[in-house]
Amino acid sequence: MTLTTEFEQHFSTVVGSEHMLQQFKHHTNHQRIRGMAKARALLQSA
């Protein structure tokens, strides 16, 4: 329910599983991706 009702509050730039966010971070040479903990918590069972 949280994922659908508060989606934009938790994710501002990229959305995906923790694994996909790690790949995005590596590909774009970012040091940190905002929302990693939320991805882990909200998308773990999705």
PDBQT receptor file of N, H, CA, C and O in Angstrom, charges set to zero:
ATOM      1  N   MET A   1       0.825  -1.184   0.000  1.00  0.00    +0.000 N 
ATOM      2  CA  MET A   1       0.000   0.000   0.000  1.00  0.00    +0.000 C 
ATOM      3  C   MET A   1       0.879   1.263   0.000  1.00  0.00    +0.000 C 
ATOM      4  O   MET A   1       0.608   2.216  -0.730  1.00  0.00    +0.000 OA
ATOM      5  N   THR A   2       1.919   1.256   0.816  1.00  0.00    +0.000 N 
ATOM      6  H   THR A   2       2.140   0.482   1.409  1.00  0.00    +0.000 HD
ATOM      7  CA  THR A   2       2.821   2.413   0.877  1.00  0.00    +0.000 C 
ATOM      8  C   THR A   2       3.431   2.703  -0.480  1.00  0.00    +0.000 C 
ATOM      9  O   THR A   2       3.541   3.860  -0.883  1.00  0.00    +0.000 OA
ATOM     10  N   LEU A   3       3.821   1.671  -1.172  1.00  0.00    +0.000 N 
ATOM     11  H   LEU A   3       3.731   0.730  -0.844  1.00  0.00    +0.000 HD
ATOM     12  CA  LEU A   3       4.465   1.836  -2.473  1.00  0.00    +0.000 C 
ATOM     13  C   LEU A   3       3.554   2.554  -3.465  1.00  0.00    +0.000 C 
ATOM     14  O   LEU A   3       4.027   3.384  -4.242  1.00  0.00    +0.000 OA
ATOM     15  N   THR A   4       2.286   2.255  -3.452  1.00  0.00    +0.000 N 
ATOM     16  H   THR A   4       1.902   1.581  -2.821  1.00  0.00    +0.000 HD
ATOM     17  CA  THR A   4       1.376   2.875  -4.419  1.00  0.00    +0.000 C 
ATOM     18  C   THR A   4       0.878   4.243  -3.988  1.00  0.00    +0.000 C 
ATOM     19  O   THR A   4       0.641   5.097  -4.843  1.00  0.00    +0.000 OA
ATOM     20  N   THR A   5       0.714   4.480  -2.707  1.00  0.00    +0.000 N 
ATOM     21  H   THR A   5       0.907   3.786  -2.013  1.00  0.00    +0.000 HD
ATOM     22  CA  THR A   5       0.161   5.761  -2.261  1.00  0.00    +0.000 C 
ATOM     23  C   THR A   5       1.209   6.830  -2.013  1.00  0.00    +0.000 C 
ATOM     24  O   THR A   5       0.890   8.018  -2.060  1.00  0.00    +0.000 OA
ATOM     25  N   GLU A   6       2.453   6.445  -1.750  1.00  0.00    +0.000 N 
ATOM     26  H   GLU A   6       2.713   5.480  -1.712  1.00  0.00    +0.000 HD
ATOM     27  CA  GLU A   6       3.508   7.409  -1.433  1.00  0.00    +0.000 C 
ATOM     28  C   GLU A   6       4.706   7.260  -2.362  1.00  0.00    +0.000 C 
ATOM     29  O   GLU A   6       5.835   7.564  -1.979  1.00  0.00    +0.000 OA
ATOM     30  N   PHE A   7       4.464   6.798  -3.568  1.00  0.00    +0.000 N 
ATOM     31  H   PHE A   7       3.547   6.551  -3.879  1.00  0.00    +0.000 HD
ATOM     32  CA  PHE A   7       5.526   6.484  -4.513  1.00  0.00    +0.000 C 
ATOM     33  C   PHE A   7       6.499   7.639  -4.718  1.00  0.00    +0.000 C 
ATOM     34  O   PHE A   7       7.708   7.448  -4.583  1.00  0.00    +0.000 OA
ATOM     35  N   GLU A   8       6.009   8.826  -5.039  1.00  0.00    +0.000 N 
ATOM     36  H   GLU A   8       5.027   8.982  -5.149  1.00  0.00    +0.000 HD
ATOM     37  CA  GLU A   8       6.874   9.966  -5.348  1.00  0.00    +0.000 C 
ATOM     38  C   GLU A   8       7.604  10.510  -4.127  1.00  0.00    +0.000 C 
ATOM     39  O   GLU A   8       8.615  11.197  -4.274  1.00  0.00    +0.000 OA
ATOM     40  N   GLN A   9       7.123  10.223  -2.951  1.00  0.00    +0.000 N 
ATOM     41  H   GLN A   9       6.302   9.666  -2.832  1.00  0.00    +0.000 HD
ATOM     42  CA  GLN A   9       7.810  10.667  -1.740  1.00  0.00    +0.000 C 
ATOM     43  C   GLN A   9       9.063   9.833  -1.480  1.00  0.00    +0.000 C 
ATOM     44  O   GLN A   9      10.023  10.320  -0.882  1.00  0.00    +0.000 OA
ATOM     45  N   HIS A  10       9.052   8.597  -1.923  1.00  0.00    +0.000 N 
ATOM     46  H   HIS A  10       8.272   8.202  -2.408  1.00  0.00    +0.000 HD
ATOM     47  CA  HIS A  10      10.161   7.688  -1.634  1.00  0.00    +0.000 C 
ATOM     48  C   HIS A  10      11.192   7.603  -2.749  1.00  0.00    +0.000 C 
ATOM     49  O   HIS A  10      12.357   7.294  -2.496  1.00  0.00    +0.000 OA
ATOM     50  N   PHE A  11      10.775   7.874  -3.974  1.00  0.00    +0.000 N 
ATOM     51  H   PHE A  11       9.829   8.125  -4.179  1.00  0.00    +0.000 HD
ATOM     52  CA  PHE A  11      11.682   7.769  -5.109  1.00  0.00    +0.000 C 
ATOM     53  C   PHE A  11      11.640   9.064  -5.900  1.00  0.00    +0.000 C 
ATOM     54  O   PHE A  11      10.575   9.501  -6.336  1.00  0.00    +0.000 OA
ATOM     55  N   SER A  12      12.805   9.675  -6.082  1.00  0.00    +0.000 N 
ATOM     56  H   SER A  12      13.669   9.320  -5.728  1.00  0.00    +0.000 HD
ATOM     57  CA  SER A  12      12.808  10.967  -6.784  1.00  0.00    +0.000 C 
ATOM     58  C   SER A  12      13.463  10.904  -8.158  1.00  0.00    +0.000 C 
ATOM     59  O   SER A  12      13.089  11.676  -9.040  1.00  0.00    +0.000 OA
ATOM     60  N   THR A  13      14.417  10.021  -8.368  1.00  0.00    +0.000 N 
ATOM     61  H   THR A  13      14.721   9.394  -7.652  1.00  0.00    +0.000 HD
ATOM     62  CA  THR A  13      15.093   9.983  -9.665  1.00  0.00    +0.000 C 
ATOM     63  C   THR A  13      14.954   8.637 -10.357  1.00  0.00    +0.000 C 
ATOM     64  O   THR A  13      14.430   8.565 -11.468  1.00  0.00    +0.000 OA
ATOM     65  N   VAL A  14      15.406   7.591  -9.728  1.00  0.00    +0.000 N 
ATOM     66  H   VAL A  14      15.832   7.650  -8.825  1.00  0.00    +0.000 HD
ATOM     67  CA  VAL A  14      15.327   6.262 -10.329  1.00  0.00    +0.000 C 
ATOM     68  C   VAL A  14      14.576   5.323  -9.398  1.00  0.00    +0.000 C 
ATOM     69  O   VAL A  14      14.554   5.511  -8.182  1.00  0.00    +0.000 OA
ATOM     70  N   VAL A  15      13.969   4.321  -9.989  1.00  0.00    +0.000 N 
ATOM     71  H   VAL A  15      13.987   4.168 -10.977  1.00  0.00    +0.000 HD
ATOM     72  CA  VAL A  15      13.194   3.347  -9.219  1.00  0.00    +0.000 C 
ATOM     73  C   VAL A  15      13.571   1.962  -9.691  1.00  0.00    +0.000 C 
ATOM     74  O   VAL A  15      13.709   1.713 -10.889  1.00  0.00    +0.000 OA
ATOM     75  N   GLY A  16      13.733   1.083  -8.757  1.00  0.00    +0.000 N 
ATOM     76  H   GLY A  16      13.621   1.285  -7.784  1.00  0.00    +0.000 HD
ATOM     77  CA  GLY A  16      14.014  -0.298  -9.111  1.00  0.00    +0.000 C 
ATOM     78  C   GLY A  16      14.482  -1.068  -7.892  1.00  0.00    +0.000 C 
ATOM     79  O   GLY A  16      14.561  -0.530  -6.787  1.00  0.00    +0.000 OA
ATOM     80  N   SER A  17      14.786  -2.310  -8.107  1.00  0.00    +0.000 N 
ATOM     81  H   SER A  17      14.722  -2.747  -9.004  1.00  0.00    +0.000 HD
ATOM     82  CA  SER A  17      15.297  -3.134  -7.023  1.00  0.00    +0.000 C 
ATOM     83  C   SER A  17      16.669  -2.614  -6.596  1.00  0.00    +0.000 C 
ATOM     84  O   SER A  17      17.301  -1.831  -7.305  1.00  0.00    +0.000 OA
ATOM     85  N   GLU A  18      17.105  -3.055  -5.450  1.00  0.00    +0.000 N 
ATOM     86  H   GLU A  18      16.592  -3.692  -4.874  1.00  0.00    +0.000 HD
ATOM     87  CA  GLU A  18      18.418  -2.628  -4.961  1.00  0.00    +0.000 C 
ATOM     88  C   GLU A  18      19.508  -3.004  -5.962  1.00  0.00    +0.000 C 
ATOM     89  O   GLU A  18      20.436  -2.228  -6.191  1.00  0.00    +0.000 OA
ATOM     90  N   HIS A  19      19.400  -4.167  -6.544  1.00  0.00    +0.000 N 
ATOM     91  H   HIS A  19      18.646  -4.797  -6.358  1.00  0.00    +0.000 HD
ATOM     92  CA  HIS A  19      20.380  -4.624  -7.534  1.00  0.00    +0.000 C 
ATOM     93  C   HIS A  19      20.410  -3.687  -8.746  1.00  0.00    +0.000 C 
ATOM     94  O   HIS A  19      21.486  -3.322  -9.219  1.00  0.00    +0.000 OA
ATOM     95  N   MET A  20      19.249  -3.301  -9.243  1.00  0.00    +0.000 N 
ATOM     96  H   MET A  20      18.375  -3.598  -8.858  1.00  0.00    +0.000 HD
ATOM     97  CA  MET A  20      19.180  -2.423 -10.404  1.00  0.00    +0.000 C 
ATOM     98  C   MET A  20      19.703  -1.025 -10.063  1.00  0.00    +0.000 C 
ATOM     99  O   MET A  20      20.342  -0.385 -10.898  1.00  0.00    +0.000 OA
ATOM    100  N   LEU A  21      19.443  -0.554  -8.865  1.00  0.00    +0.000 N 
ATOM    101  H   LEU A  21      18.924  -1.073  -8.186  1.00  0.00    +0.000 HD
ATOM    102  CA  LEU A  21      19.966   0.753  -8.457  1.00  0.00    +0.000 C 
ATOM    103  C   LEU A  21      21.486   0.716  -8.356  1.00  0.00    +0.000 C 
ATOM    104  O   LEU A  21      22.156   1.693  -8.690  1.00  0.00    +0.000 OA
ATOM    105  N   GLN A  22      22.028  -0.403  -7.897  1.00  0.00    +0.000 N 
ATOM    106  H   GLN A  22      21.484  -1.197  -7.625  1.00  0.00    +0.000 HD
ATOM    107  CA  GLN A  22      23.490  -0.554  -7.840  1.00  0.00    +0.000 C 
ATOM    108  C   GLN A  22      24.083  -0.518  -9.249  1.00  0.00    +0.000 C 
ATOM    109  O   GLN A  22      25.121   0.104  -9.473  1.00  0.00    +0.000 OA
ATOM    110  N   GLN A  23      23.427  -1.179 -10.188  1.00  0.00    +0.000 N 
ATOM    111  H   GLN A  23      22.584  -1.685 -10.007  1.00  0.00    +0.000 HD
ATOM    112  CA  GLN A  23      23.897  -1.162 -11.571  1.00  0.00    +0.000 C 
ATOM    113  C   GLN A  23      23.827   0.252 -12.147  1.00  0.00    +0.000 C 
ATOM    114  O   GLN A  23      24.750   0.692 -12.832  1.00  0.00    +0.000 OA
ATOM    115  N   PHE A  24      22.736   0.958 -11.870  1.00  0.00    +0.000 N 
ATOM    116  H   PHE A  24      21.986   0.600 -11.314  1.00  0.00    +0.000 HD
ATOM    117  CA  PHE A  24      22.585   2.335 -12.342  1.00  0.00    +0.000 C 
ATOM    118  C   PHE A  24      23.685   3.216 -11.764  1.00  0.00    +0.000 C 
ATOM    119  O   PHE A  24      24.281   4.025 -12.476  1.00  0.00    +0.000 OA
ATOM    120  N   LYS A  25      23.953   3.055 -10.466  1.00  0.00    +0.000 N 
ATOM    121  H   LYS A  25      23.469   2.398  -9.888  1.00  0.00    +0.000 HD
ATOM    122  CA  LYS A  25      24.993   3.835  -9.791  1.00  0.00    +0.000 C 
ATOM    123  C   LYS A  25      26.350   3.602 -10.452  1.00  0.00    +0.000 C 
ATOM    124  O   LYS A  25      27.093   4.550 -10.705  1.00  0.00    +0.000 OA
ATOM    125  N   HIS A  26      26.662   2.364 -10.725  1.00  0.00    +0.000 N 
ATOM    126  H   HIS A  26      26.058   1.594 -10.520  1.00  0.00    +0.000 HD
ATOM    127  CA  HIS A  26      27.935   2.033 -11.369  1.00  0.00    +0.000 C 
ATOM    128  C   HIS A  26      27.991   2.597 -12.791  1.00  0.00    +0.000 C 
ATOM    129  O   HIS A  26      29.008   3.159 -13.199  1.00  0.00    +0.000 OA
ATOM    130  N   HIS A  27      26.922   2.450 -13.523  1.00  0.00    +0.000 N 
ATOM    131  H   HIS A  27      26.096   1.995 -13.191  1.00  0.00    +0.000 HD
ATOM    132  CA  HIS A  27      26.872   2.902 -14.915  1.00  0.00    +0.000 C 
ATOM    133  C   HIS A  27      26.996   4.422 -15.037  1.00  0.00    +0.000 C 
ATOM    134  O   HIS A  27      27.606   4.919 -15.984  1.00  0.00    +0.000 OA
ATOM    135  N   THR A  28      26.425   5.157 -14.091  1.00  0.00    +0.000 N 
ATOM    136  H   THR A  28      25.930   4.753 -13.321  1.00  0.00    +0.000 HD
ATOM    137  CA  THR A  28      26.430   6.617 -14.159  1.00  0.00    +0.000 C 
ATOM    138  C   THR A  28      27.536   7.246 -13.321  1.00  0.00    +0.000 C 
ATOM    139  O   THR A  28      27.636   8.471 -13.243  1.00  0.00    +0.000 OA
ATOM    140  N   ASN A  29      28.372   6.412 -12.689  1.00  0.00    +0.000 N 
ATOM    141  H   ASN A  29      28.291   5.417 -12.753  1.00  0.00    +0.000 HD
ATOM    142  CA  ASN A  29      29.483   6.873 -11.846  1.00  0.00    +0.000 C 
ATOM    143  C   ASN A  29      29.028   7.740 -10.672  1.00  0.00    +0.000 C 
ATOM    144  O   ASN A  29      29.761   8.623 -10.226  1.00  0.00    +0.000 OA
ATOM    145  N   HIS A  30      27.821   7.488 -10.175  1.00  0.00    +0.000 N 
ATOM    146  H   HIS A  30      27.225   6.771 -10.536  1.00  0.00    +0.000 HD
ATOM    147  CA  HIS A  30      27.358   8.177  -8.971  1.00  0.00    +0.000 C 
ATOM    148  C   HIS A  30      27.982   7.501  -7.757  1.00  0.00    +0.000 C 
ATOM    149  O   HIS A  30      28.234   6.296  -7.763  1.00  0.00    +0.000 OA
ATOM    150  N   GLN A  31      28.222   8.280  -6.733  1.00  0.00    +0.000 N 
ATOM    151  H   GLN A  31      28.017   9.259  -6.728  1.00  0.00    +0.000 HD
ATOM    152  CA  GLN A  31      28.756   7.702  -5.502  1.00  0.00    +0.000 C 
ATOM    153  C   GLN A  31      27.629   7.150  -4.628  1.00  0.00    +0.000 C 
ATOM    154  O   GLN A  31      27.822   6.214  -3.853  1.00  0.00    +0.000 OA
ATOM    155  N   ARG A  32      26.457   7.750  -4.773  1.00  0.00    +0.000 N 
ATOM    156  H   ARG A  32      26.300   8.511  -5.403  1.00  0.00    +0.000 HD
ATOM    157  CA  ARG A  32      25.343   7.385  -3.915  1.00  0.00    +0.000 C 
ATOM    158  C   ARG A  32      24.041   7.571  -4.687  1.00  0.00    +0.000 C 
ATOM    159  O   ARG A  32      23.916   8.497  -5.488  1.00  0.00    +0.000 OA
ATOM    160  N   ILE A  33      23.087   6.702  -4.447  1.00  0.00    +0.000 N 
ATOM    161  H   ILE A  33      23.189   5.949  -3.797  1.00  0.00    +0.000 HD
ATOM    162  CA  ILE A  33      21.766   6.811  -5.052  1.00  0.00    +0.000 C 
ATOM    163  C   ILE A  33      20.751   7.001  -3.939  1.00  0.00    +0.000 C 
ATOM    164  O   ILE A  33      20.642   6.173  -3.035  1.00  0.00    +0.000 OA
ATOM    165  N   ARG A  34      20.014   8.091  -4.011  1.00  0.00    +0.000 N 
ATOM    166  H   ARG A  34      20.102   8.764  -4.745  1.00  0.00    +0.000 HD
ATOM    167  CA  ARG A  34      18.988   8.371  -3.015  1.00  0.00    +0.000 C 
ATOM    168  C   ARG A  34      17.850   7.370  -3.169  1.00  0.00    +0.000 C 
ATOM    169  O   ARG A  34      17.385   7.123  -4.282  1.00  0.00    +0.000 OA
ATOM    170  N   GLY A  35      17.405   6.798  -2.068  1.00  0.00    +0.000 N 
ATOM    171  H   GLY A  35      17.783   6.998  -1.165  1.00  0.00    +0.000 HD
ATOM    172  CA  GLY A  35      16.293   5.857  -2.095  1.00  0.00    +0.000 C 
ATOM    173  C   GLY A  35      16.700   4.399  -2.033  1.00  0.00    +0.000 C 
ATOM    174  O   GLY A  35      15.853   3.514  -2.160  1.00  0.00    +0.000 OA
ATOM    175  N   MET A  36      17.976   4.136  -1.840  1.00  0.00    +0.000 N 
ATOM    176  H   MET A  36      18.664   4.855  -1.736  1.00  0.00    +0.000 HD
ATOM    177  CA  MET A  36      18.446   2.754  -1.801  1.00  0.00    +0.000 C 
ATOM    178  C   MET A  36      17.808   1.977  -0.635  1.00  0.00    +0.000 C 
ATOM    179  O   MET A  36      17.384   0.835  -0.814  1.00  0.00    +0.000 OA
ATOM    180  N   ALA A  37      17.740   2.571   0.519  1.00  0.00    +0.000 N 
ATOM    181  H   ALA A  37      18.084   3.498   0.665  1.00  0.00    +0.000 HD
ATOM    182  CA  ALA A  37      17.136   1.897   1.672  1.00  0.00    +0.000 C 
ATOM    183  C   ALA A  37      15.641   1.683   1.454  1.00  0.00    +0.000 C 
ATOM    184  O   ALA A  37      15.094   0.651   1.843  1.00  0.00    +0.000 OA
ATOM    185  N   LYS A  38      14.987   2.654   0.836  1.00  0.00    +0.000 N 
ATOM    186  H   LYS A  38      15.431   3.492   0.520  1.00  0.00    +0.000 HD
ATOM    187  CA  LYS A  38      13.558   2.510   0.549  1.00  0.00    +0.000 C 
ATOM    188  C   LYS A  38      13.325   1.417  -0.478  1.00  0.00    +0.000 C 
ATOM    189  O   LYS A  38      12.360   0.660  -0.366  1.00  0.00    +0.000 OA
ATOM    190  N   ALA A  39      14.183   1.323  -1.469  1.00  0.00    +0.000 N 
ATOM    191  H   ALA A  39      14.966   1.938  -1.560  1.00  0.00    +0.000 HD
ATOM    192  CA  ALA A  39      14.064   0.257  -2.465  1.00  0.00    +0.000 C 
ATOM    193  C   ALA A  39      14.205  -1.094  -1.781  1.00  0.00    +0.000 C 
ATOM    194  O   ALA A  39      13.460  -2.031  -2.071  1.00  0.00    +0.000 OA
ATOM    195  N   ARG A  40      15.153  -1.185  -0.885  1.00  0.00    +0.000 N 
ATOM    196  H   ARG A  40      15.758  -0.425  -0.649  1.00  0.00    +0.000 HD
ATOM    197  CA  ARG A  40      15.385  -2.437  -0.155  1.00  0.00    +0.000 C 
ATOM    198  C   ARG A  40      14.137  -2.799   0.662  1.00  0.00    +0.000 C 
ATOM    199  O   ARG A  40      13.709  -3.954   0.670  1.00  0.00    +0.000 OA
ATOM    200  N   ALA A  41      13.567  -1.822   1.337  1.00  0.00    +0.000 N 
ATOM    201  H   ALA A  41      13.914  -0.884   1.331  1.00  0.00    +0.000 HD
ATOM    202  CA  ALA A  41      12.426  -2.082   2.210  1.00  0.00    +0.000 C 
ATOM    203  C   ALA A  41      11.117  -2.302   1.444  1.00  0.00    +0.000 C 
ATOM    204  O   ALA A  41      10.354  -3.211   1.769  1.00  0.00    +0.000 OA
ATOM    205  N   LEU A  42      10.861  -1.476   0.438  1.00  0.00    +0.000 N 
ATOM    206  H   LEU A  42      11.482  -0.738   0.174  1.00  0.00    +0.000 HD
ATOM    207  CA  LEU A  42       9.573  -1.536  -0.236  1.00  0.00    +0.000 C 
ATOM    208  C   LEU A  42       9.514  -2.519  -1.390  1.00  0.00    +0.000 C 
ATOM    209  O   LEU A  42       8.441  -3.043  -1.692  1.00  0.00    +0.000 OA
ATOM    210  N   LEU A  43      10.626  -2.782  -2.038  1.00  0.00    +0.000 N 
ATOM    211  H   LEU A  43      11.498  -2.357  -1.793  1.00  0.00    +0.000 HD
ATOM    212  CA  LEU A  43      10.602  -3.629  -3.220  1.00  0.00    +0.000 C 
ATOM    213  C   LEU A  43      11.151  -5.032  -2.976  1.00  0.00    +0.000 C 
ATOM    214  O   LEU A  43      11.234  -5.833  -3.907  1.00  0.00    +0.000 OA
ATOM    215  N   GLN A  44      11.519  -5.329  -1.761  1.00  0.00    +0.000 N 
ATOM    216  H   GLN A  44      11.451  -4.677  -1.005  1.00  0.00    +0.000 HD
ATOM    217  CA  GLN A  44      12.096  -6.623  -1.440  1.00  0.00    +0.000 C 
ATOM    218  C   GLN A  44      11.131  -7.761  -1.775  1.00  0.00    +0.000 C 
ATOM    219  O   GLN A  44      11.553  -8.791  -2.301  1.00  0.00    +0.000 OA
ATOM    220  N   SER A  45       9.880  -7.593  -1.487  1.00  0.00    +0.000 N 
ATOM    221  H   SER A  45       9.536  -6.756  -1.060  1.00  0.00    +0.000 HD
ATOM    222  CA  SER A  45       8.918  -8.665  -1.732  1.00  0.00    +0.000 C 
ATOM    223  C   SER A  45       8.123  -8.462  -3.010  1.00  0.00    +0.000 C 
ATOM    224  O   SER A  45       7.257  -9.273  -3.337  1.00  0.00    +0.000 OA
ATOM    225  N   ALA A  46       8.410  -7.380  -3.744  1.00  0.00    +0.000 N 
ATOM    226  H   ALA A  46       9.114  -6.721  -3.479  1.00  0.00    +0.000 HD
ATOM    227  CA  ALA A  46       7.652  -7.107  -4.972  1.00  0.00    +0.000 C 
ATOM    228  C   ALA A  46       8.129  -7.936  -6.133  1.00  0.00    +0.000 C 
ATOM    229  O   ALA A  46       7.592  -7.822  -7.235  1.00  0.00    +0.000 OA
TER     230      ALA A  46
